[in-house]
């Protein structure tokens, strides 16, 4: 789930950068990309992996 959110943020960051949209300093393409990298790191660490399969 976090990997999908990271992919969406990377796409938004690409659109901001490619269209040369001026935004404020908080919502710049670099900051959005860094948030996406953080979500991707959490996904790789195993946080937000989806349903937990229980043992029997």
mmCIF file of the N, C-alpha and C atoms, coordinates in Angstrom:
data_MODEL
# 
_entry.id   MODEL 
# 
loop_
_atom_site.group_PDB 
_atom_site.id 
_atom_site.type_symbol 
_atom_site.label_atom_id 
_atom_site.label_alt_id 
_atom_site.label_comp_id 
_atom_site.label_asym_id 
_atom_site.label_entity_id 
_atom_site.label_seq_id 
_atom_site.pdbx_PDB_ins_code 
_atom_site.Cartn_x 
_atom_site.Cartn_y 
_atom_site.Cartn_z 
_atom_site.occupancy 
_atom_site.B_iso_or_equiv 
_atom_site.pdbx_formal_charge 
_atom_site.auth_seq_id 
_atom_site.auth_comp_id 
_atom_site.auth_asym_id 
_atom_site.auth_atom_id 
_atom_site.pdbx_PDB_model_num 
ATOM 1   N N  . UNK A 1 1  ? 0.819  -1.190  0.000   1.00 0.00 ? 1  UNK A N  1 
ATOM 2   C CA . UNK A 1 1  ? 0.000  0.000   0.000   1.00 0.00 ? 1  UNK A CA 1 
ATOM 3   C C  . UNK A 1 1  ? 0.867  1.260   0.000   1.00 0.00 ? 1  UNK A C  1 
ATOM 4   N N  . UNK A 1 2  ? 1.936  1.242   0.798   1.00 0.00 ? 2  UNK A N  1 
ATOM 5   C CA . UNK A 1 2  ? 2.820  2.404   0.829   1.00 0.00 ? 2  UNK A CA 1 
ATOM 6   C C  . UNK A 1 2  ? 3.578  2.568   -0.483  1.00 0.00 ? 2  UNK A C  1 
ATOM 7   N N  . UNK A 1 3  ? 3.841  1.466   -1.170  1.00 0.00 ? 3  UNK A N  1 
ATOM 8   C CA . UNK A 1 3  ? 4.541  1.557   -2.445  1.00 0.00 ? 3  UNK A CA 1 
ATOM 9   C C  . UNK A 1 3  ? 3.660  2.233   -3.501  1.00 0.00 ? 3  UNK A C  1 
ATOM 10  N N  . UNK A 1 4  ? 2.363  1.998   -3.444  1.00 0.00 ? 4  UNK A N  1 
ATOM 11  C CA . UNK A 1 4  ? 1.449  2.660   -4.379  1.00 0.00 ? 4  UNK A CA 1 
ATOM 12  C C  . UNK A 1 4  ? 1.397  4.155   -4.082  1.00 0.00 ? 4  UNK A C  1 
ATOM 13  N N  . UNK A 1 5  ? 1.344  4.510   -2.802  1.00 0.00 ? 5  UNK A N  1 
ATOM 14  C CA . UNK A 1 5  ? 1.350  5.931   -2.434  1.00 0.00 ? 5  UNK A CA 1 
ATOM 15  C C  . UNK A 1 5  ? 2.657  6.593   -2.854  1.00 0.00 ? 5  UNK A C  1 
ATOM 16  N N  . UNK A 1 6  ? 3.769  5.872   -2.721  1.00 0.00 ? 6  UNK A N  1 
ATOM 17  C CA . UNK A 1 6  ? 5.053  6.416   -3.149  1.00 0.00 ? 6  UNK A CA 1 
ATOM 18  C C  . UNK A 1 6  ? 5.077  6.627   -4.658  1.00 0.00 ? 6  UNK A C  1 
ATOM 19  N N  . UNK A 1 7  ? 4.525  5.687   -5.408  1.00 0.00 ? 7  UNK A N  1 
ATOM 20  C CA . UNK A 1 7  ? 4.483  5.832   -6.866  1.00 0.00 ? 7  UNK A CA 1 
ATOM 21  C C  . UNK A 1 7  ? 3.632  7.029   -7.277  1.00 0.00 ? 7  UNK A C  1 
ATOM 22  N N  . UNK A 1 8  ? 2.525  7.246   -6.595  1.00 0.00 ? 8  UNK A N  1 
ATOM 23  C CA . UNK A 1 8  ? 1.674  8.397   -6.896  1.00 0.00 ? 8  UNK A CA 1 
ATOM 24  C C  . UNK A 1 8  ? 2.420  9.701   -6.594  1.00 0.00 ? 8  UNK A C  1 
ATOM 25  N N  . UNK A 1 9  ? 3.139  9.736   -5.470  1.00 0.00 ? 9  UNK A N  1 
ATOM 26  C CA . UNK A 1 9  ? 3.893  10.940  -5.138  1.00 0.00 ? 9  UNK A CA 1 
ATOM 27  C C  . UNK A 1 9  ? 5.024  11.192  -6.119  1.00 0.00 ? 9  UNK A C  1 
ATOM 28  N N  . UNK A 1 10 ? 5.678  10.121  -6.602  1.00 0.00 ? 10 UNK A N  1 
ATOM 29  C CA . UNK A 1 10 ? 6.716  10.290  -7.614  1.00 0.00 ? 10 UNK A CA 1 
ATOM 30  C C  . UNK A 1 10 ? 6.120  10.851  -8.896  1.00 0.00 ? 10 UNK A C  1 
ATOM 31  N N  . UNK A 1 11 ? 4.938  10.388  -9.265  1.00 0.00 ? 11 UNK A N  1 
ATOM 32  C CA . UNK A 1 11 ? 4.286  10.882  -10.478 1.00 0.00 ? 11 UNK A CA 1 
ATOM 33  C C  . UNK A 1 11 ? 3.903  12.357  -10.327 1.00 0.00 ? 11 UNK A C  1 
ATOM 34  N N  . UNK A 1 12 ? 3.376  12.735  -9.160  1.00 0.00 ? 12 UNK A N  1 
ATOM 35  C CA . UNK A 1 12 ? 3.039  14.135  -8.916  1.00 0.00 ? 12 UNK A CA 1 
ATOM 36  C C  . UNK A 1 12 ? 4.295  14.995  -8.956  1.00 0.00 ? 12 UNK A C  1 
ATOM 37  N N  . UNK A 1 13 ? 5.375  14.491  -8.369  1.00 0.00 ? 13 UNK A N  1 
ATOM 38  C CA . UNK A 1 13 ? 6.642  15.220  -8.397  1.00 0.00 ? 13 UNK A CA 1 
ATOM 39  C C  . UNK A 1 13 ? 7.137  15.393  -9.827  1.00 0.00 ? 13 UNK A C  1 
ATOM 40  N N  . UNK A 1 14 ? 6.993  14.359  -10.644 1.00 0.00 ? 14 UNK A N  1 
ATOM 41  C CA . UNK A 1 14 ? 7.395  14.454  -12.043 1.00 0.00 ? 14 UNK A CA 1 
ATOM 42  C C  . UNK A 1 14 ? 6.566  15.492  -12.787 1.00 0.00 ? 14 UNK A C  1 
ATOM 43  N N  . UNK A 1 15 ? 5.260  15.490  -12.546 1.00 0.00 ? 15 UNK A N  1 
ATOM 44  C CA . UNK A 1 15 ? 4.397  16.465  -13.220 1.00 0.00 ? 15 UNK A CA 1 
ATOM 45  C C  . UNK A 1 15 ? 4.741  17.895  -12.825 1.00 0.00 ? 15 UNK A C  1 
ATOM 46  N N  . UNK A 1 16 ? 5.014  18.110  -11.537 1.00 0.00 ? 16 UNK A N  1 
ATOM 47  C CA . UNK A 1 16 ? 5.390  19.447  -11.083 1.00 0.00 ? 16 UNK A CA 1 
ATOM 48  C C  . UNK A 1 16 ? 6.683  19.888  -11.752 1.00 0.00 ? 16 UNK A C  1 
ATOM 49  N N  . UNK A 1 17 ? 7.628  18.966  -11.849 1.00 0.00 ? 17 UNK A N  1 
ATOM 50  C CA . UNK A 1 17 ? 8.914  19.303  -12.450 1.00 0.00 ? 17 UNK A CA 1 
ATOM 51  C C  . UNK A 1 17 ? 8.808  19.455  -13.963 1.00 0.00 ? 17 UNK A C  1 
ATOM 52  N N  . UNK A 1 18 ? 8.081  18.571  -14.632 1.00 0.00 ? 18 UNK A N  1 
ATOM 53  C CA . UNK A 1 18 ? 8.007  18.607  -16.088 1.00 0.00 ? 18 UNK A CA 1 
ATOM 54  C C  . UNK A 1 18 ? 7.188  19.792  -16.590 1.00 0.00 ? 18 UNK A C  1 
ATOM 55  N N  . UNK A 1 19 ? 6.130  20.139  -15.897 1.00 0.00 ? 19 UNK A N  1 
ATOM 56  C CA . UNK A 1 19 ? 5.284  21.243  -16.325 1.00 0.00 ? 19 UNK A CA 1 
ATOM 57  C C  . UNK A 1 19 ? 5.814  22.588  -15.836 1.00 0.00 ? 19 UNK A C  1 
ATOM 58  N N  . UNK A 1 20 ? 6.878  22.549  -15.032 1.00 0.00 ? 20 UNK A N  1 
ATOM 59  C CA . UNK A 1 20 ? 7.486  23.761  -14.487 1.00 0.00 ? 20 UNK A CA 1 
ATOM 60  C C  . UNK A 1 20 ? 6.452  24.606  -13.744 1.00 0.00 ? 20 UNK A C  1 
ATOM 61  N N  . UNK A 1 21 ? 5.681  23.920  -12.906 1.00 0.00 ? 21 UNK A N  1 
ATOM 62  C CA . UNK A 1 21 ? 4.649  24.576  -12.110 1.00 0.00 ? 21 UNK A CA 1 
ATOM 63  C C  . UNK A 1 21 ? 5.322  25.211  -10.899 1.00 0.00 ? 21 UNK A C  1 
ATOM 64  N N  . UNK A 1 22 ? 5.029  26.462  -10.665 1.00 0.00 ? 22 UNK A N  1 
ATOM 65  C CA . UNK A 1 22 ? 5.599  27.133  -9.501  1.00 0.00 ? 22 UNK A CA 1 
ATOM 66  C C  . UNK A 1 22 ? 4.709  26.866  -8.288  1.00 0.00 ? 22 UNK A C  1 
ATOM 67  N N  . UNK A 1 23 ? 5.319  26.353  -7.258  1.00 0.00 ? 23 UNK A N  1 
ATOM 68  C CA . UNK A 1 23 ? 4.619  26.069  -6.016  1.00 0.00 ? 23 UNK A CA 1 
ATOM 69  C C  . UNK A 1 23 ? 5.382  26.735  -4.884  1.00 0.00 ? 23 UNK A C  1 
ATOM 70  N N  . UNK A 1 24 ? 4.798  26.702  -3.698  1.00 0.00 ? 24 UNK A N  1 
ATOM 71  C CA . UNK A 1 24 ? 5.519  27.266  -2.564  1.00 0.00 ? 24 UNK A CA 1 
ATOM 72  C C  . UNK A 1 24 ? 6.646  26.320  -2.154  1.00 0.00 ? 24 UNK A C  1 
ATOM 73  N N  . UNK A 1 25 ? 7.461  26.737  -1.209  1.00 0.00 ? 25 UNK A N  1 
ATOM 74  C CA . UNK A 1 25 ? 8.639  25.968  -0.831  1.00 0.00 ? 25 UNK A CA 1 
ATOM 75  C C  . UNK A 1 25 ? 8.295  24.633  -0.176  1.00 0.00 ? 25 UNK A C  1 
ATOM 76  N N  . UNK A 1 26 ? 7.150  24.535  0.456   1.00 0.00 ? 26 UNK A N  1 
ATOM 77  C CA . UNK A 1 26 ? 6.780  23.296  1.137   1.00 0.00 ? 26 UNK A CA 1 
ATOM 78  C C  . UNK A 1 26 ? 6.374  22.225  0.132   1.00 0.00 ? 26 UNK A C  1 
ATOM 79  N N  . UNK A 1 27 ? 5.715  22.616  -0.937  1.00 0.00 ? 27 UNK A N  1 
ATOM 80  C CA . UNK A 1 27 ? 5.168  21.656  -1.908  1.00 0.00 ? 27 UNK A CA 1 
ATOM 81  C C  . UNK A 1 27 ? 5.988  21.642  -3.195  1.00 0.00 ? 27 UNK A C  1 
ATOM 82  N N  . UNK A 1 28 ? 7.308  21.721  -3.071  1.00 0.00 ? 28 UNK A N  1 
ATOM 83  C CA . UNK A 1 28 ? 8.159  21.663  -4.267  1.00 0.00 ? 28 UNK A CA 1 
ATOM 84  C C  . UNK A 1 28 ? 8.304  20.211  -4.715  1.00 0.00 ? 28 UNK A C  1 
ATOM 85  N N  . UNK A 1 29 ? 8.778  20.030  -5.935  1.00 0.00 ? 29 UNK A N  1 
ATOM 86  C CA . UNK A 1 29 ? 8.886  18.672  -6.468  1.00 0.00 ? 29 UNK A CA 1 
ATOM 87  C C  . UNK A 1 29 ? 9.904  17.847  -5.702  1.00 0.00 ? 29 UNK A C  1 
ATOM 88  N N  . UNK A 1 30 ? 10.943 18.483  -5.190  1.00 0.00 ? 30 UNK A N  1 
ATOM 89  C CA . UNK A 1 30 ? 11.950 17.753  -4.424  1.00 0.00 ? 30 UNK A CA 1 
ATOM 90  C C  . UNK A 1 30 ? 11.364 17.256  -3.107  1.00 0.00 ? 30 UNK A C  1 
ATOM 91  N N  . UNK A 1 31 ? 10.587 18.086  -2.431  1.00 0.00 ? 31 UNK A N  1 
ATOM 92  C CA . UNK A 1 31 ? 9.982  17.660  -1.169  1.00 0.00 ? 31 UNK A CA 1 
ATOM 93  C C  . UNK A 1 31 ? 8.975  16.533  -1.369  1.00 0.00 ? 31 UNK A C  1 
ATOM 94  N N  . UNK A 1 32 ? 8.196  16.607  -2.434  1.00 0.00 ? 32 UNK A N  1 
ATOM 95  C CA . UNK A 1 32 ? 7.244  15.530  -2.720  1.00 0.00 ? 32 UNK A CA 1 
ATOM 96  C C  . UNK A 1 32 ? 7.995  14.240  -3.035  1.00 0.00 ? 32 UNK A C  1 
ATOM 97  N N  . UNK A 1 33 ? 9.105  14.355  -3.756  1.00 0.00 ? 33 UNK A N  1 
ATOM 98  C CA . UNK A 1 33 ? 9.912  13.179  -4.071  1.00 0.00 ? 33 UNK A CA 1 
ATOM 99  C C  . UNK A 1 33 ? 10.514 12.576  -2.803  1.00 0.00 ? 33 UNK A C  1 
ATOM 100 N N  . UNK A 1 34 ? 10.959 13.408  -1.871  1.00 0.00 ? 34 UNK A N  1 
ATOM 101 C CA . UNK A 1 34 ? 11.520 12.901  -0.626  1.00 0.00 ? 34 UNK A CA 1 
ATOM 102 C C  . UNK A 1 34 ? 10.464 12.215  0.239   1.00 0.00 ? 34 UNK A C  1 
ATOM 103 N N  . UNK A 1 35 ? 9.239  12.723  0.230   1.00 0.00 ? 35 UNK A N  1 
ATOM 104 C CA . UNK A 1 35 ? 8.152  12.043  0.946   1.00 0.00 ? 35 UNK A CA 1 
ATOM 105 C C  . UNK A 1 35 ? 7.895  10.675  0.302   1.00 0.00 ? 35 UNK A C  1 
ATOM 106 N N  . UNK A 1 36 ? 7.921  10.622  -1.031  1.00 0.00 ? 36 UNK A N  1 
ATOM 107 C CA . UNK A 1 36 ? 7.759  9.344   -1.726  1.00 0.00 ? 36 UNK A CA 1 
ATOM 108 C C  . UNK A 1 36 ? 8.875  8.369   -1.390  1.00 0.00 ? 36 UNK A C  1 
ATOM 109 N N  . UNK A 1 37 ? 10.103 8.858   -1.296  1.00 0.00 ? 37 UNK A N  1 
ATOM 110 C CA . UNK A 1 37 ? 11.213 7.985   -0.910  1.00 0.00 ? 37 UNK A CA 1 
ATOM 111 C C  . UNK A 1 37 ? 11.046 7.474   0.518   1.00 0.00 ? 37 UNK A C  1 
ATOM 112 N N  . UNK A 1 38 ? 10.538 8.323   1.397   1.00 0.00 ? 38 UNK A N  1 
ATOM 113 C CA . UNK A 1 38 ? 10.276 7.879   2.771   1.00 0.00 ? 38 UNK A CA 1 
ATOM 114 C C  . UNK A 1 38 ? 9.223  6.795   2.823   1.00 0.00 ? 38 UNK A C  1 
ATOM 115 N N  . UNK A 1 39 ? 8.155  6.951   2.046   1.00 0.00 ? 39 UNK A N  1 
ATOM 116 C CA . UNK A 1 39 ? 7.116  5.915   1.994   1.00 0.00 ? 39 UNK A CA 1 
ATOM 117 C C  . UNK A 1 39 ? 7.655  4.616   1.401   1.00 0.00 ? 39 UNK A C  1 
ATOM 118 N N  . UNK A 1 40 ? 8.513  4.750   0.386   1.00 0.00 ? 40 UNK A N  1 
ATOM 119 C CA . UNK A 1 40 ? 9.111  3.561   -0.214  1.00 0.00 ? 40 UNK A CA 1 
ATOM 120 C C  . UNK A 1 40 ? 10.026 2.847   0.772   1.00 0.00 ? 40 UNK A C  1 
ATOM 121 N N  . UNK A 1 41 ? 10.758 3.609   1.569   1.00 0.00 ? 41 UNK A N  1 
ATOM 122 C CA . UNK A 1 41 ? 11.623 3.009   2.588   1.00 0.00 ? 41 UNK A CA 1 
ATOM 123 C C  . UNK A 1 41 ? 10.803 2.287   3.652   1.00 0.00 ? 41 UNK A C  1 
ATOM 124 N N  . UNK A 1 42 ? 9.674  2.871   4.047   1.00 0.00 ? 42 UNK A N  1 
ATOM 125 C CA . UNK A 1 42 ? 8.799  2.201   5.012   1.00 0.00 ? 42 UNK A CA 1 
ATOM 126 C C  . UNK A 1 42 ? 8.219  0.922   4.437   1.00 0.00 ? 42 UNK A C  1 
ATOM 127 N N  . UNK A 1 43 ? 7.898  0.932   3.156   1.00 0.00 ? 43 UNK A N  1 
ATOM 128 C CA . UNK A 1 43 ? 7.367  -0.268  2.506   1.00 0.00 ? 43 UNK A CA 1 
ATOM 129 C C  . UNK A 1 43 ? 8.419  -1.371  2.469   1.00 0.00 ? 43 UNK A C  1 
ATOM 130 N N  . UNK A 1 44 ? 9.646  -1.004  2.128   1.00 0.00 ? 44 UNK A N  1 
ATOM 131 C CA . UNK A 1 44 ? 10.723 -2.001  2.067   1.00 0.00 ? 44 UNK A CA 1 
ATOM 132 C C  . UNK A 1 44 ? 11.032 -2.539  3.464   1.00 0.00 ? 44 UNK A C  1 
ATOM 133 N N  . UNK A 1 45 ? 10.858 -1.708  4.489   1.00 0.00 ? 45 UNK A N  1 
ATOM 134 C CA . UNK A 1 45 ? 11.097 -2.149  5.862   1.00 0.00 ? 45 UNK A CA 1 
ATOM 135 C C  . UNK A 1 45 ? 9.995  -3.068  6.373   1.00 0.00 ? 45 UNK A C  1 
ATOM 136 N N  . UNK A 1 46 ? 8.891  -3.163  5.662   1.00 0.00 ? 46 UNK A N  1 
ATOM 137 C CA . UNK A 1 46 ? 7.832  -4.087  6.058   1.00 0.00 ? 46 UNK A CA 1 
ATOM 138 C C  . UNK A 1 46 ? 6.650  -3.425  6.729   1.00 0.00 ? 46 UNK A C  1 
ATOM 139 N N  . UNK A 1 47 ? 6.654  -2.111  6.822   1.00 0.00 ? 47 UNK A N  1 
ATOM 140 C CA . UNK A 1 47 ? 5.538  -1.397  7.439   1.00 0.00 ? 47 UNK A CA 1 
ATOM 141 C C  . UNK A 1 47 ? 4.496  -1.131  6.363   1.00 0.00 ? 47 UNK A C  1 
ATOM 142 N N  . UNK A 1 48 ? 3.248  -1.422  6.648   1.00 0.00 ? 48 UNK A N  1 
ATOM 143 C CA . UNK A 1 48 ? 2.180  -1.189  5.680   1.00 0.00 ? 48 UNK A CA 1 
ATOM 144 C C  . UNK A 1 48 ? 2.143  -2.228  4.581   1.00 0.00 ? 48 UNK A C  1 
ATOM 145 N N  . UNK A 1 49 ? 2.433  -3.479  4.926   1.00 0.00 ? 49 UNK A N  1 
ATOM 146 C CA . UNK A 1 49 ? 2.511  -4.538  3.924   1.00 0.00 ? 49 UNK A CA 1 
ATOM 147 C C  . UNK A 1 49 ? 1.163  -5.110  3.545   1.00 0.00 ? 49 UNK A C  1 
ATOM 148 N N  . UNK A 1 50 ? 0.119  -4.677  4.183   1.00 0.00 ? 50 UNK A N  1 
ATOM 149 C CA . UNK A 1 50 ? -1.207 -5.202  3.860   1.00 0.00 ? 50 UNK A CA 1 
ATOM 150 C C  . UNK A 1 50 ? -1.742 -6.047  4.995   1.00 0.00 ? 50 UNK A C  1 
ATOM 151 N N  . UNK A 1 51 ? -2.494 -7.072  4.637   1.00 0.00 ? 51 UNK A N  1 
ATOM 152 C CA . UNK A 1 51 ? -3.076 -7.941  5.658   1.00 0.00 ? 51 UNK A CA 1 
ATOM 153 C C  . UNK A 1 51 ? -2.018 -8.821  6.292   1.00 0.00 ? 51 UNK A C  1 
ATOM 154 N N  . UNK A 1 52 ? -2.205 -9.075  7.556   1.00 0.00 ? 52 UNK A N  1 
ATOM 155 C CA . UNK A 1 52 ? -1.305 -9.950  8.272   1.00 0.00 ? 52 UNK A CA 1 
ATOM 156 C C  . UNK A 1 52 ? -1.884 -11.357 8.275   1.00 0.00 ? 52 UNK A C  1 
ATOM 157 N N  . UNK A 1 53 ? -1.085 -12.308 7.864   1.00 0.00 ? 53 UNK A N  1 
ATOM 158 C CA . UNK A 1 53 ? -1.532 -13.694 7.819   1.00 0.00 ? 53 UNK A CA 1 
ATOM 159 C C  . UNK A 1 53 ? -1.215 -14.328 9.171   1.00 0.00 ? 53 UNK A C  1 
ATOM 160 N N  . UNK A 1 54 ? -2.252 -14.840 9.830   1.00 0.00 ? 54 UNK A N  1 
ATOM 161 C CA . UNK A 1 54 ? -2.064 -15.461 11.136  1.00 0.00 ? 54 UNK A CA 1 
ATOM 162 C C  . UNK A 1 54 ? -1.638 -16.915 11.022  1.00 0.00 ? 54 UNK A C  1 
ATOM 163 N N  . UNK A 1 55 ? -0.977 -17.365 12.065  1.00 0.00 ? 55 UNK A N  1 
ATOM 164 C CA . UNK A 1 55 ? -0.569 -18.780 12.101  1.00 0.00 ? 55 UNK A CA 1 
ATOM 165 C C  . UNK A 1 55 ? -1.648 -19.614 12.754  1.00 0.00 ? 55 UNK A C  1 
ATOM 166 N N  . UNK A 1 56 ? -1.692 -20.880 12.384  1.00 0.00 ? 56 UNK A N  1 
ATOM 167 C CA . UNK A 1 56 ? -2.662 -21.791 12.994  1.00 0.00 ? 56 UNK A CA 1 
ATOM 168 C C  . UNK A 1 56 ? -1.969 -22.750 13.905  1.00 0.00 ? 56 UNK A C  1 
# 
